[in-house]
Amino acid sequence: MNTGSWGALLRPPHLAVLTVLAGGTALHAINIYLVTAMLPSVVADIGGLRYYAWSTTLFMFASVVSSALVPRCLSRLGPRGSYRFAFVAFGIGTLVCALAPDMAVLLVGRTVQGLGGGLLVGLSYAMIGATLPPALWTRAAGVLSAMWGVGTLVGPALGGAFAQLGQWRTAFGVLAGCTLGLMLLLRSTMPDDRTRTATPVPVANLALIAAAVLLVSATSLSHEALVNVAGVVGAIVLLGVFVHRERTRAPRVLPRKAFTSGSALIPLYGTLVVLVLASTTEIFVPFFGGHLGGLGPLAAGFLGAALAAGWTVGSMVSAGLTGRARALVGVAPLVSALGLTGLSLTSWSAAPAALVLVWAVLLFVTGSGVGIAWPHMTATAMNSGDTPREQDTAAASLTTVQLVATSLGAALAGTVTNLTGVDGNAADIANSSRWLYGVFGAIVLTGVLFAHRTVSSRTTEPV
């Protein structure tokens, strides 16, 4: 059998390893959208409407912080111990949410969940290189990438179903059970290697990115556009200081090689950011589908899932095309930008069913642009490290950059829509939709420059 084929990855002994890697990412991704779908029912049951949005804010904040601590965790606890710690944190946080008598306790549970979830995602990328042969790295990365699409598809459906039945606590219980099941696989899948040199915690740099995420998330809760803009600008300033410190002094959150001449990591991060920004437009897809296309809540939700479907399909198809990695990464921002531009040009009020179908296709195209690049960017990051610790840091840094970009993208989307009339009549909402997709399309298009630099300066993927 070809040792770099899908068949080799999906059979023992690699299947159990892939189950843990993909399962950790899936738990985090599904949890995000499951809780979002259930939260109205949760608030109706235990109260706390005033703190509604903080459930997501604290979860994302904790995820960013913990994802940046993956190298430190691996050096202290080893792969198996790190995964065990992450699963226990995620499971405890999930059980706290399931038993929460009020919103304050739920927020504590969500924060602990976020700490575990950020570690799970960061570990999943970091451990590809330690647990699988190089010939399977890109395909494994494709599966992990697809889990984000699966989360977007499965999370809202499960959350909506449990909420409809009035069983939101049971949903958290099911998540906890899945967490336990994955944890039982650790002994047979993850090495117990604790021999790596201890990694110092980059406290100051970590505080800067945490503050940026918290600032942009908190200000995005306001309905005042000026507050939204101030939050985005403030976060960019903090991230600028973070980059300066990363370039000039240790310890670092990003790999040391990220700022060396000829490194593929900085253009890779740029490509990653713009593609993540493309995906954050899905936040408003159900809203636009309902107000412009006349769709009911269920149909509007499935319209939003079209972008996730494109991401998933793009990842799985692209992961098997390692010989075309350069072309796929290079064209990815263009594909997503074309999808967003098409959505901007077709954002009309009172849209007929045929136009709504066109929107679904364009959303699929937008998501596929993200998906076709993701596996190869992951492989590039893993190949950039000279030592196991540097490889861990490079792979885990993708999660940190992704989560920060997601927070920035969500805040920027809210700012653009607030400034362009999203709270007005149908014509205003159509105008807001055109602006959102148009602005994000233009930003994503600049990624062609980053993607070209990434693939032209990267090493060839193992095949």
Long-range contacts (C-beta under 8 A, 24 or more apart in sequence): 3-133, 3-135, 3-136, 4-133, 4-135, 4-136, 4-139, 4-322, 4-462, 4-463, 6-139, 6-320, 8-135, 8-136, 9-132, 9-136, 9-139, 9-140, 9-143, 14-132, 14-136, 16-185, 16-188, 16-189, 17-131, 17-132, 17-189, 17-190, 18-132, 18-140, 18-143, 19-182, 19-185, 19-189, 20-83, 20-182, 20-185, 20-186, 20-189, 20-190, 21-124, 21-127, 21-128, 21-131, 21-140, 21-143, 21-144, 22-124, 22-143, 22-144, 22-147, 23-178, 23-182, 24-83, 24-86, 24-87, 24-120, 24-121, 24-123, 24-124, 24-182, 25-120, 25-121, 25-124, 25-144, 25-147, 25-148, 26-147, 26-150, 26-151, 27-90, 27-117, 27-120, 27-175, 27-178, 27-179, 27-182, 28-63, 28-90, 28-117, 28-118, 28-120, 28-121, 28-151, 29-147, 29-148, 29-150, 29-151, 29-152, 29-155, 30-150, 30-151, 30-154, 30-155, 30-158, 30-175, 31-94, 31-113, 31-117, 31-151, 31-155, 31-175, 32-56, 32-59, 32-151, 32-155, 33-151, 33-152, 33-154, 33-155, 33-156, 33-159, 34-154, 34-155, 34-156, 34-158, 34-159, 34-162, 34-171, 34-175, 35-59, 35-97, 35-110, 35-159, 36-155, 36-156, 36-159, 37-155, 37-156, 37-158, 37-159, 37-160, 37-163, 38-159, 38-160, 38-162, 38-163, 38-168, 38-171, 40-163, 41-163, 41-166, 41-168, 42-106, 42-168, 43-103, 45-168, 46-100, 46-101, 46-102, 46-103, 46-106, 47-102, 47-103, 48-102, 48-103, 48-104, 48-106, 51-103, 51-104, 51-107, 53-221, 54-107, 54-221, 55-106, 55-107, 55-110, 56-217, 57-214, 57-217, 57-218, 57-221, 58-107, 58-110, 58-111, 58-114, 59-110, 59-111, 59-113, 59-114, 59-117, 60-114, 60-213, 60-217, 60-403, 60-406, 60-407, 61-111, 61-114, 61-210, 61-213, 61-214, 61-217, 62-110, 62-111, 62-112, 62-113, 62-114, 62-115, 62-117, 62-118, 63-114, 63-115, 63-117, 63-118, 63-121, 63-403, 64-118, 64-209, 64-210, 64-213, 64-400, 64-403, 64-404, 64-407, 65-115, 65-118, 65-206, 65-210, 66-114, 66-115, 66-116, 66-117, 66-118, 66-119, 66-122, 67-118, 67-119, 67-121, 67-122, 67-396, 67-399, 67-400, 67-403, 68-122, 68-202, 68-206, 68-209, 68-253, 68-396, 68-397, 68-400, 69-119, 69-122, 69-201, 69-206, 70-119, 70-122, 70-123, 70-126, 70-392, 70-393, 70-396, 70-399, 71-126, 71-199, 71-389, 71-392, 71-393, 71-396, 72-198, 72-199, 72-200, 72-201, 73-119, 73-123, 74-123, 74-126, 74-196, 74-199, 74-389, 74-392, 75-194, 75-196, 75-197, 75-198, 75-199, 75-389, 76-194, 76-198, 77-194, 78-191, 78-192, 78-193, 78-194, 79-123, 79-127, 79-130, 79-131, 79-190, 79-191, 79-192, 79-193, 80-186, 80-187, 80-190, 80-191, 80-192, 81-192, 81-194, 82-119, 82-123, 83-120, 83-123, 83-127, 83-183, 83-186, 83-190, 84-183, 84-186, 85-119, 86-116, 86-117, 86-119, 86-120, 86-123, 87-116, 87-120, 87-179, 87-180, 87-182, 87-183, 87-186, 88-116, 88-183, 89-113, 89-115, 89-116, 89-119, 90-116, 90-117, 90-120, 90-179, 91-116, 91-176, 91-179, 91-180, 91-183, 92-116, 94-172, 94-175, 94-176, 94-179, 95-172, 95-173, 95-176, 97-172, 98-169, 98-170, 98-172, 98-173, 98-176, 99-169, 118-399, 118-403, 121-399, 122-395, 122-396, 122-399, 122-400, 123-396, 125-378, 125-381, 125-382, 125-395, 125-396, 125-398, 125-399, 126-391, 126-392, 126-395, 126-396, 127-190, 128-378, 128-382, 128-395, 129-382, 129-391, 129-395, 130-191, 130-193, 130-388, 130-392, 131-189, 131-190, 131-191, 134-462, 135-462, 135-463, 137-378, 137-379, 137-382, 137-461, 137-462, 138-319, 138-322, 138-325, 138-375, 138-376, 138-378, 138-379, 138-461, 138-462, 138-463, 139-319, 139-320, 139-375, 141-319, 141-374, 141-375, 141-376, 141-378, 141-379, 142-315, 142-316, 142-318, 142-319, 142-320, 142-374, 142-375, 143-315, 143-316, 143-319, 144-378, 145-311, 145-315, 145-319, 145-371, 145-374, 145-375, 145-378, 146-311, 146-312, 146-315, 146-316, 146-371, 148-308, 148-311, 148-312, 149-308, 149-309, 149-310, 149-311, 149-312, 149-313, 149-315, 149-367, 149-371, 150-308, 150-312, 151-308, 152-282, 152-304, 152-305, 152-307, 152-308, 152-311, 153-305, 153-308, 153-309, 153-312, 156-301, 156-304, 156-305, 157-301, 160-298, 160-301, 196-388, 196-389, 197-389, 199-251, 199-389, 199-393, 200-250, 200-251, 201-251, 202-250, 202-251, 202-252, 202-253, 204-245, 205-242, 205-245, 205-246, 205-251, 205-252, 205-253, 206-253, 208-238, 208-239, 208-241, 208-242, 208-245, 209-238, 209-239, 209-242, 209-253, 209-400, 209-404, 211-238, 212-236, 212-238, 212-239, 212-242, 212-404, 213-403, 213-404, 213-407, 216-407, 216-408, 216-411, 217-407, 217-410, 217-411, 219-411, 220-410, 220-411, 220-414, 220-415, 223-418, 223-423, 224-418, 225-415, 225-418, 225-419, 228-411, 228-414, 228-415, 228-418, 229-415, 229-419, 231-411, 232-408, 232-411, 232-412, 232-415, 235-407, 235-408, 235-411, 239-404, 252-393, 253-397, 253-400, 254-393, 254-397, 254-400, 255-384, 255-385, 255-390, 255-393, 255-394, 255-397, 256-390, 257-384, 257-385, 257-386, 257-390, 257-394, 258-394, 258-397, 262-457, 263-384, 263-457, 264-380, 264-384, 264-453, 264-454, 264-457, 264-458, 264-459, 265-381, 265-384, 265-394, 265-397, 267-449, 267-450, 267-451, 267-453, 267-454, 267-457, 268-377, 268-380, 268-381, 268-450, 268-454, 268-458, 269-397, 269-401, 270-447, 270-449, 270-450, 270-454, 271-329, 271-332, 271-333, 271-373, 271-377, 271-447, 271-450, 271-451, 271-454, 272-377, 272-398, 272-401, 272-402, 272-405, 273-401, 273-405, 273-408, 273-447, 274-333, 274-336, 274-443, 274-444, 274-446, 274-447, 274-450, 275-332, 275-333, 275-336, 275-369, 275-370, 275-373, 275-374, 275-444, 275-447, 276-370, 276-402, 276-405, 276-406, 276-409, 277-405, 277-408, 277-409, 277-412, 277-440, 277-443, 277-444, 278-333, 278-336, 278-337, 278-339, 278-340, 278-366, 278-369, 278-370, 278-440, 278-444, 279-307, 279-311, 279-366, 279-367, 279-370, 279-406, 279-409, 280-406, 280-409, 280-410, 280-412, 280-413, 280-440, 281-307, 281-340, 281-343, 281-366, 281-409, 281-413, 281-436, 281-437, 281-440, 282-307, 282-308, 282-363, 283-410, 283-413, 283-414, 284-413, 284-417, 284-422, 284-433, 284-436, 285-363, 287-422, 288-347, 288-429, 288-433, 289-356, 289-359, 291-349, 291-426, 291-429, 292-347, 292-348, 292-349, 292-350, 292-351, 292-426, 292-429, 292-430, 292-433, 293-351, 293-355, 293-356, 293-359, 294-350, 294-351, 295-356, 303-356, 303-359, 303-360, 303-363, 304-363, 306-359, 306-360, 306-361, 306-363, 306-364, 306-367, 307-363, 307-364, 307-366, 307-367, 308-367, 309-364, 309-367, 310-339, 310-363, 310-364, 310-365, 310-366, 310-367, 310-368, 310-369, 310-370, 310-371, 311-367, 311-368, 311-370, 311-371, 311-374, 312-367, 312-371, 313-364, 313-368, 313-371, 314-367, 314-368, 314-369, 314-370, 314-371, 314-372, 314-374, 315-371, 315-372, 315-374, 315-375, 316-371, 317-371, 317-372, 318-371, 318-372, 318-373, 318-374, 318-375, 318-376, 319-375, 322-376, 322-379, 322-461, 322-462, 322-463, 323-463, 325-376, 325-379, 325-455, 325-460, 325-461, 326-455, 326-456, 326-458, 327-455, 328-372, 328-373, 328-376, 329-372, 329-373, 329-376, 329-377, 329-451, 329-454, 329-455, 330-448, 330-451, 330-452, 330-455, 331-372, 331-451, 332-369, 332-370, 332-372, 332-373, 332-447, 332-451, 333-369, 333-373, 333-444, 333-445, 333-446, 333-447, 333-448, 333-450, 333-451, 334-369, 334-445, 334-448, 335-365, 335-366, 335-368, 335-369, 335-372, 336-365, 336-366, 336-367, 336-368, 336-369, 336-370, 336-444, 336-447, 337-369, 337-441, 337-442, 337-444, 337-445, 337-447, 337-448, 338-365, 338-369, 339-363, 339-364, 339-365, 339-366, 339-367, 339-368, 339-369, 339-441, 340-366, 340-437, 340-438, 340-440, 340-441, 340-444, 341-437, 341-438, 341-441, 343-433, 343-437, 343-441, 344-433, 344-434, 344-435, 344-436, 344-437, 344-438, 344-441, 345-434, 347-430, 347-433, 347-434, 347-437, 348-430, 349-426, 349-427, 349-429, 349-430, 350-426, 369-444, 373-451, 376-455, 376-461, 377-454, 379-461, 379-462, 380-454, 380-458, 380-459, 380-461, 383-458, 383-459, 383-461, 383-462, 384-459, 412-440, 413-440, 416-440
